[in-house]
């Protein structure tokens, strides 16, 4: 599993846990809903800047988004 897949899985899990839609997350981050969806499907890699925006919007540390679960 590469880092894109890890981030996709973690992003989807955390977003669902906070009961946010992709649209709501996009609004909070200033990113497009399509871009959020592409990250969640591991079709796009997030830059460090985008990682920061997403983690801030979700209220988590950036490392939570890129740490592989056991």
N, C-alpha and C positions, 0 to 999 in steps of 0.2 A: 504494500500500500504506500503510495507516495504522499507527499505533504499536501497536495491538492485534495486528495481523497480524505485525508485526516481532517483537514479544515472543513471540507464539505459536510462530513458526518457530524463534527462538533458544532458547526454553525447551525445546522438544521435541528439538532438535539436541544441546544441552548435556546434557540428562537422559539421552538415549540414549547419548551418548559416555561418560557416567559409569556406564552400565549400571544405571540406577535405574528402578524402576517408578514409576508415578504414586502408587501406594500408599506406597512407601518415601519418596518426596519429601514426600507429605502428612504422614507420620509425623514426618519431620525438621523440618518447618515448623510443625506444629500446625494445619495447614489441612485441610480435607476433601479427599478424593480427587476428589469431584465438582467442587469449586472449581478444583483444579489442572487437571482435564480441560477445564473451561469456559475457562480462560485459554489452554490449548494449542489449543483450537478457535477462539480469538478471539471467543468468545461473551460473555466478561466482561473488563472492564478491571481490572487490578491497581492497588491503591492504592500509594502510595510505601512504606507500611509493609509491605505484602505483597511488593512488589518486593525490599525489604531482606531479608525472611525467606527468600525463595526464593534470592536470590543468596548469602546466607550458607550456606544448606543445600547449595548446589551448589559452594561454594568459588570463586565468581567475583565480579568487580566488578559492581555493578548496571548499569553502562553496557554490559556485554556483552550483557545481555538486551534492551536497547532500541536498540542500534546496528544500523542496516541494513547488511547485507552487500552487497558489490558484485557 
